[in-house]
């Protein structure tokens, strides 16, 4: 999560030409040439913001920093970093130039393959800076993991690269990689595309907390008159804060997370784990769910009872008897004086002998068993009830309803001739 939205606006912006007198008079380098072109050369703003971020970190710690410049090349970053900010400069590059030693005066300079283990001890740096390096790396995730190793707990990583929206960056990177495989891009060219989303994922996967990701500018034209206007630079920085991926370059600051093991040093070995509380809460939740489930079942049974009772009441003509062929219904309407439960076809047959004109309440399978018995009785369907997605039939002999064997022909295969209930 970004803690700052417009970090560049909080950094002091002075004309970059102030560096010219500080460079050796004999050092007419590329940096000297760029500084002559504009007060605020957009091409050089990457070094300005990194120097300002290092200054802010030194102020926070109350001491000068040890900085690893990953991709130091000529050591230009040191010229843009305020005096007193850094105590020790360590430069890493696959091809470090002599200028980094003779003009920038780095304390250490090492040849390094950024796709391999870096030649620096672990946890040596308060800050690692890598500006416009990651777009050249084949495996940026491996490199940023090495950067995390170099950082002390709480140290910062300052990174920057060309950028574009994530969906477009993925497509463009695949294009670069295909060209690299075909030998159309030399090793060291642009082969990786870093969107703000990609930067965030890389940092977080390496154990770094992203404090900000922002764009630098919308457009760049080196030497244009607008690069002499402070308001133009600030306007571009506002755009970058609003739309980090819709510009030319993106920059981030990410902080290495503290070692989690060190956070337990002051804790007692008998520190409570609150296991009893969590177990108790779990049991309480289980009992609550059981209570809710029981109440739901009770409500469902009550709804069934009311539905069945209303159905029977609708067919009660004053002295009718109902035989219940479904055992599941017995507890729900057993208190009715006009009902008799039957838990089998034999029990149902005996009840019919005592109540030959009774209504019989059965499910479809039981109704099928009824007509499959060897009987000459003609059962008619008085009514049908759909309860819990199951069909139940109210049958009666010699009524005006639909013959049962005809009704069942629409649902299951049954003999064409009616059968008898009695063997």
C-alpha positions, -999 to 999 in steps of 0.1 A, spaced: 0 0 0 15 34 -10 20 57 20 27 87 -3 9 98 -34 31 127 -46 65 120 -30 85 141 -54 65 173 -45 80 171 -10 116 172 -23 134 205 -28 137 212 -65 166 235 -75 181 242 -109 204 212 -117 230 235 -132 243 242 -97 263 210 -100 284 224 -129 308 244 -106 312 214 -84 325 191 -112 362 191 -120 369 217 -146 387 192 -168 358 167 -166 338 176 -197 318 144 -194 284 135 -207 270 147 -174 286 181 -179 269 182 -214 235 173 -200 237 199 -173 244 226 -198 212 219 -218 185 228 -192 179 239 -156 157 208 -150 169 182 -174 142 155 -173 167 129 -182 186 137 -150 156 139 -126 161 102 -117 194 111 -99 178 142 -83 149 123 -67 171 94 -55 195 118 -39 166 136 -22 152 103 -9 186 93 5 188 126 22 154 121 38 164 86 50 196 99 65 176 125 84 152 99 97 181 77 110 201 107 123 233 95 106 249 92 71 242 60 51 259 32 35 246 30 -1 249 4 -28 245 18 -63 234 -11 -84 243 -2 -119 265 27 -109 282 30 -144 298 65 -141 287 73 -105 264 102 -114 241 95 -85 268 107 -60 269 142 -76 232 147 -70 232 135 -34 235 163 -8 267 164 11 268 146 44 240 122 33 262 91 26 292 79 45 301 50 22 295 44 -15 296 9 -30 292 7 -67 282 -24 -87 281 -26 -124 287 -52 -151 310 -26 -168 319 1 -143 335 32 -160 367 48 -148 347 79 -141 331 63 -111 365 60 -94 383 91 -105 354 117 -105 327 102 -83 353 87 -59 332 57 -48 347 39 -18 343 5 -35 336 -5 -71 329 -41 -81 322 -58 -114 290 -77 -109 267 -100 -129 232 -89 -117 219 -124 -126 242 -140 -100 251 -136 -64 262 -100 -58 298 -95 -45 287 -77 -13 281 -90 22 246 -94 35 228 -66 55 256 -41 47 235 -13 31 211 12 45 199 18 10 203 2 -24 196 23 -55 190 9 -90 180 33 -117 172 21 -152 188 -13 -147 159 -37 -142 146 -34 -178 179 -50 -189 177 -80 -165 165 -115 -176 153 -125 -141 144 -94 -121 129 -114 -93 163 -131 -86 181 -97 -86 157 -80 -62 160 -109 -38 197 -102 -38 190 -66 -31 168 -76 -2 198 -96 11 221 -66 10 197 -44 29 198 -41 66 164 -47 83 145 -14 77 167 -4 49 153 11 17 154 2 -20 150 30 -46 143 17 -80 133 32 -114 127 21 -149 107 29 -181 71 19 -176 37 14 -192 3 -1 -182 5 -37 -169 -15 -54 -197 6 -36 -223 39 -43 -204 31 -80 -204 26 -81 -242 57 -59 -249 79 -81 -227 68 -112 -246 78 -94 -278 112 -85 -264 118 -121 -252 109 -136 -286 133 -112 -303 160 -121 -277 156 -158 -285 159 -151 -322 192 -132 -316 176 -99 -326 184 -83 -293 218 -83 -277 222 -93 -241 220 -61 -220 193 -46 -242 157 -39 -230 141 -73 -224 120 -67 -193 91 -42 -190 83 -29 -155 47 -16 -149 39 -2 -114 21 -34 -107 51 -55 -117 73 -34 -95 50 -39 -65 49 -76 -70 87 -79 -73 92 -58 -41 67 -76 -20 79 -111 -31 114 -101 -19 101 -90 15 100 -53 8 71 -30 19 63 -6 -9 61 30 5 54 47 -28 53 41 -66 50 72 -87 56 84 -123 84 109 -131 70 127 -161 45 125 -189 69 133 -217 106 142 -223 123 163 -249 159 169 -239 170 205 -242 135 219 -248 127 253 -233 101 238 -210 128 220 -192 139 254 -179 105 259 -162 101 247 -127 63 246 -130 66 223 -160 85 197 -139 60 200 -110 31 195 -134 47 164 -148 53 151 -113 16 156 -104 7 137 -135 30 109 -124 15 107 -90 -20 105 -105 -12 80 -133 21 62 -125 18 39 -156 8 66 -181 41 82 -185 77 75 -195 92 63 -162 81 49 -128 100 50 -95 94 34 -62 107 33 -26 104 0 -7 116 -8 28 129 -42 39 107 -57 65 124 -62 100 136 -96 109 106 -113 125 127 -135 149 141 -104 165 106 -93 175 102 -122 199 134 -115 220 115 -97 248 86 -121 250 82 -146 278 85 -183 269 53 -188 288 34 -161 268 -3 -171 267 -16 -184 234 -53 -179 244 -59 -215 232 -87 -219 257 -104 -188 244 -103 -199 208 -115 -234 216 -143 -219 237 -153 -196 209 -152 -226 184 -175 -247 207 -198 -217 212 -200 -212 174 -207 -249 169 -235 -249 195 -249 -218 179 -250 -235 145 -266 -266 160 -292 -245 177 -299 -227 145 -301 -260 126 -324 -275 152 -347 -245 151 -347 -247 113 -357 -284 114 -384 -276 139 -398 -248 118 -397 -271 87 -416 -298 106 -442 -273 118 -446 -261 82 -450 -297 71 -476 -304 98 -496 -273 89 -495 -281 52 -506 -317 57 -533 -307 82 -547 -281 58 -547 -307 30 -566 -332 51 -590 -306 63 -598 -297 27 -609 -333 21 -627 -340 54 -664 -342 47 -674 -347 83 -666 -384 90 -638 -393 67 -609 -415 78 -573 -410 65 -548 -438 64 -512 -425 63 -489 -447 42 -458 -426 49 -441 -432 83 -424 -398 81 -457 -380 83 -468 -398 115 -452 -375 141 -465 -344 124 -503 -352 124 -505 -382 148 -526 -361 172 -555 -360 147 -585 -383 156 -593 -390 119 -558 -404 109 -544 -440 112 -506 -446 104 -496 -476 84 -459 -485 83 -463 -512 56 -486 -524 29 -498 -552 51 -507 -527 79 -524 -506 53 -544 -536 40 -557 -544 75 -567 -508 81 -586 -508 48 -605 -539 59 -617 -519 89 -622 -486 70 -630 -496 34 -640 -460 24 -609 -443 39 -586 -419 21 -551 -432 17 -521 -408 17 -491 -423 0 -460 -414 -20 -455 -423 -56 -434 -454 -49 -460 -467 -24 -488 -459 -49 -470 -481 -74 -467 -509 -49 -504 -506 -43 -514 -513 -79 -487 -539 -83 -504 -560 -57 -529 -585 -70 -561 -566 -64 -592 -557 -83 -597 -525 -64 -599 -494 -85 -580 -465 -68 -586 -430 -79 -564 -400 -72 -584 -375 -52 -556 -349 -49 -519 -344 -53 -495 -326 -29 -459 -314 -38 -440 -314 -5 -402 -309 -4 -400 -316 -42 -418 -350 -37 -452 -360 -50 -477 -374 -25 -512 -387 -35 -544 -388 -17 -562 -420 -30 -598 -432 -25 -617 -462 -40 -645 -456 -63 -643 -418 -63 -646 -394 -92 -608 -388 -95 -582 -400 -120 -577 -438 -120 -544 -444 -103 -530 -467 -130 -536 -440 -156 -520 -413 -134 -489 -435 -129 -485 -442 -166 -473 -406 -169 -446 -410 -143 -435 -447 -143 -441 -478 -163 -469 -499 -147 -492 -527 -159 -521 -515 -180 -546 -534 -159 -554 -524 -123 -542 -548 -95 -556 -557 -62 -543 -547 -28 -551 -580 -13 -531 -611 -20 
